[in-house]
Amino acid sequence: MTDLMTGQEPQATEISLPPALRKPRLRRWEASQYLLLVYGITIAPSTLAKYATVGGGPCFNRARRVPLYPITELDAWAMARLGDLVGSTSAADVRQPNTEDLPAE
């Protein structure tokens, strides 16, 4: 839908991030805040620390002992965690059959 006054498409609303979160790599507590502000994903820094040891979290770099999470990795991890958009709860329940569970012919 175009704006009647200017004839231009409306722009998506930009999230105004605090200056501490506008860096290319974030510390664990900053990554936690970033995921909440940008994606609405509530995850504690301690949970990110757990994921760093057992797996399942976003990839990170180390600067000696300090874990640094690249913004691009946080974005990719959050989008994978959120999954696809669905139009109804029944669409969310549709799963592909696991071929390993099917009996051999």
Beta strands, then each sheet from edge to edge (+ up, - down):
strand 1: 25-26
strand 2: 61-63
strand 3: 66-70
sheet 1: 1+ 3- 2+
end
